[in-house]
């Protein structure tokens, strides 16, 4: 069995890496959705929540944008609860 992605990684380093990744997605639209969410939530998240967010951030920007914009429903294997939290945060801060 392979070790987890964060094996031996300090949680502060992991949070910084994820914050950078949230702000540098490749599309400005997703930067503006995930970046502020990461700034507001990463320091409150422990390893389980970071795992969930990281799995969601592994999705393609084009797919994430369609789900965030409500153009397509997210697939059943996607963390719809976390995606909903991200969408609600974005709507609240607009």
Secondary structure by P-SEA (a helix, b strand, c coil): ccccccccccaaaaaaaaaaaaaccccaaaaaaaaaaaaaccccccaaaaaaaaaaaaccaaaaaaaaacccccccccaaaaaaaaaaaaaaac
